[in-house]
Amino acid sequence: MRILAIDVGSSSIKAGYFKNGRLKDFAHIPVVSLLQTSEVEVPAAGLLAAFEKAISKAMASHKKLDAIALDTFSPGLVALDKQGQPIVGCITHQDRRSQQQACQLEARIGADRHLKITGNRPFPGGIASTSLLWIKQRQPGRFKKIAKIGQPTTLLVHHLTGQWTIDPSQAAFLGLYEALSLAGWSAELCDAVGIKVPQLPQILFADEVAGKTLPPVSQRLGIPSGTPVFASLVDTSAAMLATSAQPGTLVHSAGSSDVLALCLKVPQPAPDILTRPLGPGKYVPRRWLAVSTIAAGGSTMKWLHENLFHDLSAKAFSKLTMRIGQHVLLTGPDQTLLPDADSATPVTFQPYLAGDRTSMDNRAAAFANLTLATDRRAMLQAAIMALAKASQERFARLAKIHPLRSPIYTMGGQAELAAIMQRCWPGDWKFQPLEHEALGGLIKMVASLETRAFGQEQ
């Protein structure tokens, strides 16, 4: 079976051509985001261009293809006008402009009721309904032009097939979906934001075929016309599918954001947790995820490298991180300090360079206890320890929701930071890297559905 699997992140796109489960070709294409203070968008046009480039490169040496499946970052609110042109870029979770609208929405619906309907509080930017309400209030002319609303998977599947669809994992992040009951779009929440249900995508499980590739795009990208395209899902869900996806399974994704995702048989929403359906459900057993994140994990390390250690190569900075990390061990609320640290007034760091995904407030990062004697190494140490402590707290929080299974699955490009964090988790755990990471989950899902989902009609 020949499958094109595509993992779409907010900073890059990975595409792999797999034959009978084996990776044959791979493409890695960067994506550019727009950052303006509290506003963070991935321009739809740029995302589509990178998406096409990744597909073309991965398919350059191949003519046959049986299916396409993809996963994307979320949230990433996107909207089209009546002509089908994007008029709202992919507004990501780092976008915090809608704090006032988030509070208005929660006050209107009620905090407990909103949590019971969607599984989440209406976090600014992190739940896309808040961004929609911001556009309605601040840019009413633009809001009136919106004909279709969706998420990144909606946009990309539409680009390939012409179908406007969404799976439950992405629908949950729109903030207009009854995610705990899988009962469809909430008329109450749509009315609160000023959205009509016909503007929203058709809801399909991620393991359902959304449509087939259109002839023009197929010819342009070098793929067979009429190739089935799955409805697809959120990237963390795809990674979970690469595991057994049994209740208690934990995936640690250490990338720009640091993500801990726990698989559950039934949802257990809480104000400080991101709750969403796993995504599949037509054939694959239905599951939910409880997710806790550090919005700027690896991106904090990148910021430190670029702003405080720009004279060091990536390799040298990585070695310095590992040397500091060897001394970091957290027990309870206290942090063990490096031998050369000033124990009287240690430098501390608040790890909120990209805010906090489960806070209604716009949290910001900050160093404290700086003196003229403080050097950049002490600041790096403080940041590493703060990230490790935040990870330890999130790990313990998820362990209270459901007993954790071993091994814990790992993925992401921040191996050094992940290792430091994992050393600080209570308990004795085995760790297993995910083969092909999120791409592996897409392959596993599609391959298991070959005859049931679309193979019999081929």
Secondary structure as UniProt FT lines:
FT   STRAND          2..8
FT   STRAND          12..19
FT   TURN            20..21
FT   STRAND          22..30
FT   STRAND          34..36
FT   TURN            37..38
FT   STRAND          39..42
FT   HELIX           44..58
FT   TURN            59..61
FT   STRAND          67..72
FT   STRAND          76..80
FT   TURN            82..83
FT   STRAND          86..92
FT   TURN            93..94
FT   TURN            97..98
FT   HELIX           99..109
FT   HELIX           111..118
FT   TURN            124..126
FT   HELIX           129..138
FT   HELIX           140..144
FT   STRAND          148..150
FT   HELIX           152..161
FT   STRAND          165..166
FT   HELIX           168..174
FT   TURN            179..182
FT   HELIX           187..193
FT   HELIX           197..199
FT   STRAND          202..203
FT   TURN            206..207
FT   STRAND          209..212
FT   HELIX           215..221
FT   TURN            225..226
FT   STRAND          228..230
FT   STRAND          233..234
FT   HELIX           235..241
FT   TURN            247..248
FT   STRAND          250..254
FT   STRAND          258..264
FT   TURN            271..272
FT   STRAND          274..277
FT   STRAND          288..294
FT   HELIX           298..308
FT   TURN            310..311
FT   HELIX           314..325
FT   TURN            326..327
FT   STRAND          330..331
FT   TURN            332..333
FT   STRAND          334..335
FT   TURN            339..340
FT   STRAND          348..350
FT   TURN            353..354
FT   TURN            357..358
FT   STRAND          366..368
FT   TURN            372..373
FT   HELIX           376..401
FT   STRAND          408..411
FT   HELIX           415..423
FT   STRAND          431..433
FT   TURN            435..436
FT   HELIX           437..447
FT   TURN            448..449
FT   HELIX           450..454
FT   HELIX           455..457
//
